[in-house]
Amino acid sequence: MRRLLSVLMMSTVLVFSDVYLLAGHQDARADAVQRELDGRYSRLAADGSPGFAVLVKRNGKVLFQQGYGVRDLRDKRKIDPRTNFRLASCSKQFTAMAIMLLVHDGKLRYEETLTDIFPEFPAYGKSITVRHLLNHTSGLPDYEDLMALAEQARGTIWSSQRQIRDDEVLQLLETESQGKFVPGSKWEYSNSGYVVLGLIVAKRSGQPFGAFLQDRIFAPLKMNTTLVLEKGTNAVASRAYGHSKKDGHFIETDQSSTSATQGDGGVYSNLEDLSNWDNALRNHALLSEKEFMVAITPANLPAGAEQKLAEDAPNSLRGKASGYGFGWFLNLQDTHALMWHYGDTMGFKSAILRYLDSDLTVIVLSNRADLDAGALALKASQSVLPAANR
């Protein structure tokens, strides 16, 4: 009996020693990652210049979370993990989730068409489904092209002070008699499609788009300062403003004539809230794993179908866009399967990378147009997964 107790005690000591050494190794690795990333990023933004914020998580644990530079050039308040940036097209993942929640509720189906939802929509909407809108295979005309045509005919209509709204986008689309291509025949990135999805959320939920996101996504996940900005209705706390360089100096370029649309890019958020969002995706807090699978299933296209990224897609990530699901670019064939998105508008750049097999998430939010947020995010992922992007 004494010999058995002695063996058990020795085994216990060895197990705890192994756990302690493993934990020590992990802590040392995390410290090394923090030093490496801070050394790299601290050189990119001077104390008084616009900057960026970076989050790196592995297995749900924050390895690195830091802000650099300032939120604006007037008060020069420092960027920190609670600074709210305009996400631009990274907002599309929330629009897609809102649609998926309505499907979950039984208030919408993926195969419903535009004319099912908006009976006044022209006949070309009869073959455009919610699924087409979600995965950019709808062929809807680009609303910015339609704005330009309208202004050619009528003079200036929209500006940074008089911004186009989602319902006006729908009206422009309703003046057309056909789409750009047969729905489902090719893939072409479409902001028009996501503006329309935001309108669908409002119509089928009976709530404004931003209110639905607040009630069903942001509040339950404790994304406490994340919101869909609506001028005159709400305000962004700890707000970063977008900046671009002119003649070698930064100027504020925060707003344009299209900055008020919601479904395609109207969300403001920060590292802390997006970390909660990442946890919810990991833990299937809003939808079951089965329900969410459609979001990371590439659009089904005919063999050889054309795939066209938006012109503002960062060069660093163009090779990572082998498909698109619901609100996410997909690169599932890579060494480390990846779902990701970028955002780019009026002095804001953002990138969210989620490596599915490795449980690694990297988020970069920037309020300056001269940085490639995708490249910064890839560099961070390489620090944790050295073979991820080689």
Beta strands, then each sheet from edge to edge (+ up, - down):
strand 1: 52-58
strand 2: 61-68
strand 3: 85-86
strand 4: 187-188
strand 5: 227-228
strand 6: 243-246
strand 7: 249-252
strand 8: 267-269
strand 9: 307-308
strand 10: 323-324
strand 11: 329-331
strand 12: 338-345
strand 13: 348-355
strand 14: 360-366
sheet 1: 2+ 1- 14+ 13- 12+ 11- 10+
sheet 2: 3+ 8- 5+
sheet 3: 4+ 9+
sheet 4: 6+ 7-
end
